[in-house]
Amino acid sequence: SGPIEALPAGQVAKLHHLWQGEPSDVPVGFLDEALQLVKDHPHPVELQLDLKPYRPLDTQALARLVERLQPVNGRVRVTSVGDWLVRHLYALDPDLPLGTDPLLYLDLSWEGAGERGAPPYREGAYGYLDDHPLASRRWGSTADYLAARAEALWIQVPPDAIWYINARVLGRALDAGFDWIADLHDRGAQVDAWTLDPDRPEKVALAQRLARQGVDRITTNNAPALAQVLGVPALY
């Protein structure tokens, strides 16, 4: 047990995934294996590589990552909730496809959110989890507040990054009169709504609503089934 990044590759290679609490015969995969699959794939698929650390990574580590992605240049999009990582990667390679998720700055309130160990920690005056001063008191409509927060978040990442936003946040913003999808489209950015699965009617309804609003991508665990419901080709 412990941080996997502290182990050498030889030890990690001996690890297997757990399935229903028991060790399986599926070994832990490595990035190079995934990149080879992408490189060999006959169709123009895009792999989303999501960086999870809530701390800076040193330039040497990120530079190694950028170098390893060169053979599949344009077919891997590196995303992160850490806007500092996205900016750092952009500085290393402005042509690297990137994505950002504002989850650490703006999220929906839910029971137990304060114990999740990552920001935002407080529920603001507008009912969102938001530690920003603009959320400390009500000073205008919810739509005005969301527009101001969207503008503040926009300047944190490169303009070509795709925005990966909680689908429920997008839906609730629409209810309040703020169309975050249109706002980002006006700025020249694409939007991905996550995560909407076809086995839950309320998720399907939200997917249909966001599709009508022009969302560019939808993250789902069952792309073929959701595509059938929406009447669009499945790209996954």
N, C-alpha and C positions, 0 to 999 in steps of 0.2 A: 504494500500500500504506500501511497505518497505521490508526489508530483511525478508524472511520467517523463517530463522534460529533464529530470535529474538522472535518468537511466541512459546508459549507452545503447546504441541501436541493437547490438547483439542480444541484450537482455529483453528489450521490447519485442524482438522477433519471436521470443518464446512465449509471449502472452497470448491468451485467447479471449474472445468475447464471451461474456456471460449471456445465457438465454434462460429466462425465467428462474434466475438465481443460481443456475448451474453452469459450469464451464462447458463451452461448446468446442467443436473441432475447427472453428473458424478463427484463424490467426488475425492479430491486429494488422491492418494494412498500413503501408507507407506511402508517402506523397509521390515518390517516384513511380510506384506501381500505378497509381491513379492517373498520373500524367501520361504514362505509356498507353493506358487504355484510351485516353482522349486522343493522343497522337495517332493511334491505329484506327480510330473509329472512322468509317467511311463517310459519315454525314457531319455537317458543321454543328456539332453539339457544343454547348458552353458549360463548363464546370464552374460552379460557384464554390470558391474556397473561402470559408468564413473563419476569420481569426478571432479567437475568443478572449485573449488576455485583457484584463482591466488595468494594465500597466504598460508603460513604454517598452518596446523591444529595441535593442541596440541596432545601430546602423549596419553593423557587420552581419547580423542575423537576417535583417530585412534585405540586404544586398544579396546574400546567398539565395534567399527565396526568389528574388527577381531574376537572378541568373538562371536558376533551375526552371523558371517558367518560359524562358526564351524559346525552347524548341516547340512550344505550343502557343506561341505568341498570338494573342487575339482570341484564344479559345478557353481561357481561364479568367474568371472575374474574381478578384480578391475583394471581399467585403468584411466589414467589421462594425460593431457598435462603438469601437474606439476611434473617434474622429481623428485623434492624433496619429494613429497608425495609418489611416487613409491618407492624411496629408504627408506623412513621412514617405510612404510608398510613391505618391505622386511626385515628390521631389526627386526620388531615385529614378523613376521611369514615368514621364508624363504620358506615355502611350499605353501604359498598363491599364486594362479595363478594371474599374473600381466600383465599389458600392458602399453605401452607408446606411445605418439603421439608427434612428434617433432614440432608441429604447432607453438609454441611460439618462436622457434629458426630459422625455415626455412620454407618459404611459397612462393607462387606465388604472384606477384604483381597484384593488381586489383584496379580499380577506387574507391577511398574512403577508401582504406586500412589504411591510416594514421590516420583516425578518429575512428578506431574501438575500441580504448581504451585498447589494449593489444599489447605486442610486437609480432613480430619484427616491429619496427616503420619505418625503412629506407630501401629503395631499394639499394642494393649493386651494385658493379661494374659488376656483372654477371647477373643482371636482376632479382634476387630473393629478396624477403623481408628477410633481414638478417642483424642483428646488430653486428655480429662478426667481429673482425679485419681482418680475412681472406677475407671478402667480401668488404673491403674498397677500394681496387684497383685491377686491373687485374695483376696477376703475373704468370699465366699459362693458360692452357686450361680450359674450363668449366668443363670437366670431371675430371681434376685434382683437381679443386676447390671443386666439389661435393664429391669426394673421401675423401678429407681432412676434410670436414665438417661432413661427415658420420662417420669418425673415431672419431672426437671430440665428436659427439653426443653419440656414442656407449658407452663411458666410464661413461656416466651420470646415467645409469640405470642398474639394475641387468641383468645378461646374459640370464636368462630364460624368460624375458618379451617378449610378442608378440609386434611387431611394427605396429601401426596403422598409415598409411601414406596416405595423400591426393593422390588419384589415378592420378590426373593431374600432381602432382609433380613427381611421378614415371614415367609417360609417357614422360614428358619433360626431365627428367634425361636420359632416354633411347635415346632420340633424340640427346642428347649431348655426348653420348658415355659412360655413366656411368650406370651400371645395379645395382641399389640399392638393388633389390631383391636378386640377386646372391651374393652381398657383405654380406648381412645379413645372407643368407643361409650358406655362408662360415664360418660365426661366430657362427653358430648353432642356429640362431633365425628364427622364423616364421614371415611372413608379411601379414597384412590385408590391402587391398586397399579400401578406402572409397571415396565418396558414388556414386555407379554406378547403375542407374535405367534403365530398359528395354524400357521405353517409349521415349528415346532419342537416335537416331541412333549413334551419336558420342560417347555416353556413352557405348553403346553396343560394338562398335568397340574397345574402350579402354579396356573394360572388356575382350574381346577376346584376345587382344594383351597381356595384363598382365597375363592372364591364360596361354598363350603359354610360357611366361617367368617363369612360375612356382609359381605365387603368391599363398599363402596358403589359404587365405580367401578373400572374397569380401563382403563389407558392402553394403546393398541395402534396399530400402523400399518395394521391391516386389521380395522376394526370389524365389517363384515358377516360376514366369515369366522369371526372369533372368536365372535361372537354366535350363529352357527349351531352351532358346536361346543358352546357352553354352553347352547344352547336358550333364549336370552333375546332380547328385542328389541334391535336395535342403535341406540344413541343416541350420535351423534358429530357 
